[in-house]
Amino acid sequence: MSFSLAQRTRGDIPIRLRRVLTELSSILVGKDEKIRLALTCLLAGGHLLIEDIPGVGKTLLARALARILGLPFHRIQFTSDLLPADIIGTSIFNPETRSFRFDPGPLFTSLLLADEINRATPRTQSALLEAMEENQVTVDGETRPLPQPFFVIATENPLQQTGTYPLPESQLDRFLMCLTLGYPDPESEARLWQGLDPEQHLQQLDPILDANEVLKLQAGIKAMPVADSMITYLGQLVIRSRESGQFDWGLSPRAGLALLSAAKAHAWLSGHTGIWPDDLQAVFPAVAAHRLEPGRATTDRHESIESFLRTIPVP
């Protein structure tokens, strides 16, 4: 199977990637756009935050991605008494050798589900900062690399719910995208009531890709060429977010790089040979939602972002 960039044309998505999207859509019904964005995030080499109420499929999406992509998977249930060592691991003293042996924690995997991340204290949340930024952790002065690929999906309950801690900006910025799944549409929800069992379907799935193929895809996407006009459009989106007055603060240079990476992955999935304006527009809300704070005149974050997008001329 070849992933040559020269062969990418509109609609020409590799067969197995089409199967990935199809299988995911059969498990999380009625959420095709959100599934495509979640896969886009993974292929871009980023991390994903899913904000929503319990019971809409956040954990199911994470498990389905791990199984279909053939990635080692660990799940951590974040609670108020969870400690950083419960995530990273700890050094254990061996009296026979009179030395310490590092016992790796669940962080050492390819796809980590940080379930209900905002139910843990800020101290525990910070255990993920180095891992998500540098794909490594430092324990007892020794740096230990994480498996590749390394992808974190964190779920977050609404802050209005009991026992939650807000994620600091430094933690939020580690996530390439932030999504809200929302309720299913009436037709999709009716299928669940009529006996559709996503859990059973998930258990019957065979992996479609593996870790090495995911790494090859990520490398190919990273090398995708970008036209000067798209760099100009990207620059307008980033700079105008700072100058428009619609937000308390605008996008950082790192956010601009995140937007570029996500747009490349979306273009790849769309069969484009390079980034198109609709690729940047498709990923912008998910990349910017947790990075832009609307000004006082606007209370709805997503409405403010959509309104902002309409003000930027499309090349």
C-alpha positions in Angstrom: 0.0 0.0 0.0 1.5 3.4 -1.0 0.8 6.7 0.6 2.6 8.8 -2.1 1.7 12.4 -1.9 1.9 12.7 -5.7 -1.1 10.3 -6.0 -3.4 12.4 -3.7 -6.2 13.9 -5.6 -9.7 15.0 -4.4 -11.7 12.0 -3.3 -8.7 9.6 -3.6 -8.4 8.5 0.0 -6.4 5.3 0.7 -8.8 2.4 0.9 -8.0 1.4 4.4 -8.4 4.9 5.7 -11.9 4.9 4.1 -12.5 1.7 6.0 -11.4 3.3 9.2 -13.9 6.1 8.8 -16.6 3.7 7.9 -16.1 1.4 10.8 -15.8 4.3 13.3 -19.1 5.7 11.9 -20.8 2.4 12.4 -19.8 2.4 16.1 -20.4 6.1 16.9 -23.5 6.6 14.8 -24.5 10.1 13.5 -21.1 11.7 14.3 -19.3 11.5 11.0 -17.8 15.0 11.1 -16.6 14.6 14.7 -15.0 11.2 13.8 -13.2 12.7 10.9 -11.9 15.5 13.1 -10.7 13.0 15.7 -8.9 11.0 13.1 -7.5 14.2 11.7 -6.1 15.1 15.1 -4.4 11.7 15.5 -2.9 11.8 12.0 -1.6 15.3 12.6 0.4 14.0 15.6 -1.7 16.0 18.2 -3.8 15.3 21.2 -7.5 15.5 21.6 -9.7 16.9 24.3 -13.4 15.9 24.3 -15.7 18.1 26.4 -19.2 16.8 27.0 -21.7 15.3 29.5 -21.3 11.6 30.4 -22.9 9.0 28.1 -22.5 10.5 24.6 -19.7 8.2 23.4 -16.4 9.9 24.4 -14.8 6.8 25.8 -16.3 4.6 23.1 -14.6 6.8 20.4 -11.2 6.5 22.1 -11.4 2.7 22.4 -12.6 2.4 18.8 -9.7 4.4 17.5 -7.2 2.3 19.4 -8.7 -1.0 18.2 -9.1 0.0 14.5 -5.7 1.6 14.3 -4.0 -1.4 16.1 -2.5 0.8 18.8 -1.6 -0.3 22.3 -4.2 1.3 24.6 -4.4 2.2 28.3 -7.2 4.0 30.1 -6.7 6.0 33.3 -9.8 7.0 35.3 -8.9 10.4 36.8 -10.1 10.9 40.3 -9.3 13.4 43.1 -7.0 11.0 44.9 -5.0 10.1 41.8 -1.2 10.8 42.1 1.3 11.7 39.3 3.2 8.4 40.1 -0.1 6.5 39.3 0.2 7.8 35.7 3.9 8.0 35.0 5.2 5.1 37.1 7.6 4.9 40.0 11.1 3.6 41.0 11.1 0.4 43.1 14.1 -0.6 45.3 15.4 -4.1 44.7 17.1 -5.2 47.9 19.0 -8.0 46.2 20.7 -5.8 43.7 20.6 -2.7 45.9 19.4 -0.6 43.0 16.2 1.0 41.9 14.1 -0.4 39.0 11.6 1.8 37.2 8.1 0.4 36.9 6.4 2.2 34.1 2.8 3.4 34.6 -0.1 3.4 32.1 1.3 6.5 30.4 3.7 4.2 28.5 1.3 3.3 25.7 0.4 4.6 22.2 -3.1 5.7 22.8 -3.9 6.9 26.3 -7.4 7.7 27.4 -7.3 10.2 30.3 -10.9 9.7 31.3 -12.6 12.7 33.1 -9.2 14.5 33.3 -10.7 17.4 35.2 -11.7 15.3 38.2 -8.0 15.1 39.2 -6.2 17.9 41.0 -4.0 20.3 39.0 -0.9 18.6 40.4 -1.9 15.3 38.9 -3.0 16.9 35.6 0.5 18.4 35.3 2.0 14.9 35.1 0.9 14.9 31.4 2.6 18.2 30.5 6.0 16.9 29.5 4.6 13.8 28.0 2.2 15.6 25.7 4.7 18.3 24.6 8.0 16.3 24.2 6.8 12.6 24.0 9.0 11.8 27.0 8.9 11.9 30.9 11.6 12.6 33.4 11.7 10.4 36.5 14.4 10.6 39.1 16.5 12.8 36.8 16.4 10.2 33.9 14.5 11.0 30.7 12.5 8.1 29.3 11.0 8.2 25.8 7.4 7.2 25.3 6.2 4.7 22.6 5.5 6.1 19.1 3.0 7.1 18.1 1.8 8.7 21.3 -1.7 10.1 21.4 -3.7 11.3 24.3 -7.5 11.5 24.3 -8.8 13.3 27.4 -12.4 13.5 28.3 -13.7 16.4 30.3 -17.0 16.8 32.1 -18.7 20.3 32.2 -17.3 22.4 35.0 -20.8 22.9 36.4 -20.7 19.2 37.5 -19.6 18.4 41.1 -16.0 17.6 41.8 -14.3 19.1 38.7 -11.2 21.2 38.5 -10.6 23.6 35.5 -7.7 22.8 33.2 -5.1 25.5 33.2 -4.2 27.2 29.9 -0.8 25.4 29.8 -2.6 22.1 29.9 -5.3 23.2 27.4 -2.6 24.3 24.9 -1.2 20.8 24.8 -4.3 19.6 23.0 -4.3 20.1 19.3 -8.1 20.0 19.1 -11.1 20.2 21.4 -14.4 18.6 20.4 -17.9 18.4 21.7 -19.8 15.3 20.5 -23.3 16.4 21.6 -26.5 14.4 21.6 -27.1 12.0 18.6 -29.7 13.0 16.1 -33.2 11.4 16.5 -32.6 8.8 13.8 -29.3 7.7 15.1 -30.6 7.5 18.7 -33.6 5.5 17.5 -31.1 2.9 16.1 -29.6 2.5 19.5 -33.1 1.9 21.0 -33.9 -0.6 18.3 -31.0 -2.9 19.3 -27.8 -1.5 17.8 -25.0 -2.5 20.2 -21.8 -0.4 19.6 -19.9 -2.3 22.3 -20.5 -5.7 20.6 -19.6 -4.3 17.2 -16.4 -2.9 18.7 -15.3 -6.3 20.2 -15.8 -7.9 16.7 -13.5 -5.4 14.9 -10.1 -6.3 13.6 -7.3 -3.7 13.3 -7.2 -2.0 9.9 -3.8 -0.3 10.4 -0.9 -0.7 12.8 1.5 1.6 14.7 4.1 1.6 11.9 1.6 2.5 9.3 0.2 5.3 11.5 3.8 6.7 11.8 4.2 6.6 8.0 1.0 8.4 7.5 2.0 11.1 10.0 5.4 11.5 8.3 3.8 11.9 4.9 1.3 14.4 6.2 4.0 16.5 7.8 5.8 16.7 4.5 2.8 17.9 2.6 3.6 21.1 0.6 1.8 24.3 1.4 1.1 27.0 -1.1 2.1 30.6 -0.4 -1.5 31.7 -0.6 -2.5 29.3 2.2 0.4 30.5 4.4 -1.0 34.0 3.8 -4.5 32.9 4.7 -3.2 31.1 7.8 -1.4 34.3 8.8 -4.5 36.3 8.5 -6.5 33.9 10.7 -3.8 34.0 13.4 -3.0 37.7 13.4 -6.6 38.9 13.0 -7.6 36.8 16.0 -5.3 39.1 18.0 -6.4 42.3 16.5 -10.1 41.9 15.8 -11.2 42.7 19.4 -13.6 39.7 19.4 -11.3 37.8 21.8 -9.6 38.6 25.1 -6.4 37.2 23.6 -5.5 35.8 20.2 -3.8 32.7 18.9 -0.2 32.1 19.7 2.5 31.1 17.2 2.3 27.6 18.5 -1.5 27.7 17.9 -0.7 28.7 14.3 1.6 25.7 13.9 -1.2 23.5 15.3 -3.7 24.9 12.8 -1.3 24.2 10.0 -0.7 20.6 11.1 -4.4 19.9 11.5 -5.2 21.4 8.1 -2.6 19.2 6.5 -4.1 16.1 8.0 -7.6 17.2 7.0 -6.4 17.8 3.4 -4.9 14.3 3.3 -8.1 12.7 4.5 -10.0 14.8 1.9 -7.7 13.6 -0.9 -6.1 17.0 -1.6 -2.6 17.3 -2.9 -2.1 20.3 -0.6 -4.0 22.5 1.8 -7.2 24.2 0.5 -9.1 27.0 2.3 -11.9 24.6 3.3 -9.3 22.5 5.1 -8.3 25.4 7.3 -11.9 26.4 7.8 -12.9 22.8 8.7 -10.3 22.5 11.5 -10.2 26.1 12.8 -13.1 25.8 15.3 -11.7 22.6 16.8 -8.2 24.0 17.0 -9.2 27.4 18.3 -12.1 26.6 20.6 -10.0 26.1 23.7 -7.5 28.7 22.9 -9.7 31.8 22.2 -11.7 33.5 24.9 -14.6 35.6 23.6 -14.7 39.2 24.6 -17.3 40.4 27.1 -19.8 41.3 24.3 -20.0 37.7 23.2 -20.7 34.8 25.5 -21.0 31.9 23.0 -17.5 30.7 22.1 -18.4 28.7 19.0 -20.7 31.4 17.6 -17.9 33.9 18.1 -15.4 31.7 16.3 -17.8 31.1 13.4 -18.5 34.8 13.1 -14.7 35.5 13.1 -14.1 33.0 10.3 -16.6 34.8 8.1 -14.7 38.1 8.4 -11.5 36.7 6.9 -11.3 36.9 3.1 -10.9 33.5 1.5 -8.1 33.3 -1.2 
